[in-house]
Structure formats: C-alpha cells, structure tokens
Amino acid sequence: MTGLATSTGTPYAAILGVGAYRPVRSVPNAEIVEAIDSSDEWIQQRSGIKSRRIAGPDETVQAMSVAAARVALERAGVDARQIDCVVVATVSHMMQTPAIATAIAYELGTDDAAAFDISAACAGFCHGVAMASDFVRGGSARHVLVIGVERLSDITDPTDRGTAFIFADGAGAVVVGPSDTPGIGPVVWGSQGEHFDHIRQVEDWREVIASEKPSMPHLTMQGNAVFRWAAFSMAKVGREALDRAGVSVDDLDCFVPHQANMRIIDALARSMKLPATVKIARDIAEMGNTSAASVPLALDRMIADGEAKSGDTALLIAFGAGLAYAAQVVVIP
C-alpha cells in the first residue's frame, strides 16, 4: 500500500478582519438592582460593570452572528463564498442539534462551508481561533470564520444576586486566513475539570422536563472561587502564551482578556507585570460578561477606539466554565 496523501496549507495564518454586533438595548445597573436587593455602587465595586447589552426578540444568536460576521468579512476583504469553514463558539444556542453554525453559513452565502459549534464557554472564541489557525496552516481550509456569540439573558436568573448583574448578550467575529508573516501564535489551552461545578447550568434538560413547573435552566457561579482561580492561575497561562510566541511583556501592545470581572482584569495585569504602555481592554464596563463573545467584542472596541492599531501585538486570554481556558498572541489586522 502506498502512503496516504496529506494536505498542506500556508506557513502562517493571521486574523484578517474583526467584526462585532452589540444589541441595541443598554441596561444600566439601576434597572436590575431591585430584583437582587443590591445597588449600583455595589455592582461596580464587585465587577466594574455599569451597564450591559440585552438582546431583543429579533436579536437572535443567528442574527447577531450574521451581523458581526458580515462586518468581519468586509473588513477582511473576503467574500463569504471564500469561507471554507465556520466555527461558532456559544453556550446559549438553545437547540441541541443542528449546530447554529450551519444556518449562519447558509445565510451568509458561503459555498457549502464546513460548519460546527463548539462549547467551551467563555474560552470558546480563543479555542476557535486556535483551530482556525491550524486549519489554515494544515490545509483543511484557506479562510475560516470564527464567531463568539451569546444570549446569556435567556439563561440568567434575574433574581440571582451572584449572576444577574454579570451576564449579557452580543456577538463578535474574525476571519482567519493565510499570511506572509506569523499572525497567530501557539495556543496554550487546557481545562481543570475538578472545578466543573464552579460555573454551570443549574439543571440538565431532563430535570427541567420532569419538574412540576418547567422553566429555562439558569447559570450559577461560585464567584469567589472563580475569582481566586482566574486572577492567579490565568496569569501563568498568559505568560506561557507569550513565551511560546517568543514575545516579552515589553513587546506587547495590547492585552485583551475575557471580560469576566474588572477586578480579575486588574489582578491579571498586576500578576503579569504588564508595563504601563500596554493597552488593556475594559469593555466589561458597558457590555457586561458576554462569555464566548467577550474577547472579540473587546478587541473590536479597542480597534474602534484607536487603542489597538494594525500591526500591534495583542495577548488574548479567556477562561470560564469547565474550567476551560485558552490564550494566544495575535497581530492586530
């Protein structure tokens, strides 16, 4: 038997364009404090959140994804028919099957692109970028669309004092494609399943169906435990991602962490000893925690505000339920 032929792609991959969709409705802390017996001051002290975006009836997971993707495609100068694969990171598409990525790929007008969802919670987008880079360099695809999207308002208990003020909705997207120079560094990723219960859906669907008063399952979180884990363990992951990319903190231009909590963001920056010259994404103040959408949304905001410029080097890092995490260094398109 002769050896099997293998596919080969390009030596390097990069992010070619970034897009985002933010729901129209902005909900300030004042609108939610009564239900959780809290205050605007308490919420800001605990999380840094002033407001969050909540999707309306027409702002579905699919609709938000398509809107963000179209912006990313336009900025990348890539036609939808050139997309070979669509990867959607989400935990709030409420159908077990089929993957929402297939419907998104069709609506965008891709030419029979491979399409699938991944469930890695808040780390999902960075997982998707890692896979997209490998697909392009390995020859499985030339252009990959990676989307992070959530409608967490559908699975958030508005009376839960620990989560009601945190979670929000939105979508972000990037186009990953071939590059003449390295644009996406090696991924550092993993999970700590022993902490599976730190962030989780309260009930599984069988329990919901069997209950006397069926209702949507809700997210729950052990906030203090998650804070301790993320604020210290993820700094080590970030440093490893820099080392594997051959980049020092002094070479870094931007830091784009998962927008989980402003105190976690600050703790990570201190622990990693980031220089004052490094711009840090703080999109959480107006957007809340959008899980898989938070990193691309924060990246898009930094580009729009001029804090991240084309050619800059950025560290992306995300972490969440599972406890899953991923980090990589990228070049801003």
Secondary structure, DSSP 4 states (H G I P E B T S, - for coil): -PPPP-----SEEEEEEEEEE--SEEEEGGGTTGGGT--HHHHHHHH--SEEEE--TT--HHHHHHHHHHHHHHHHT--GGG--EEEEE-S----SSS-HHHHHHHHHT-SS-EEEEE--GGGHHHHHHHHHHHHHHHTS-S-EEEEEEEEGGGG--TT-TTTTTTB-EEEEEEEEEEESS--BPPPEEEE-GGGGGGEEESS-HHHHHHSSS-----EEE-HHHHHHHHHHHHHHHHHHHHHHHT--TTT--EEEE--S-HHHHHHHHHHTT--TTSEE--THHHH-B-GGGHHHHHHHHHHHTTSS-TT-EEEEEEEEGGGEEEEEEEE--
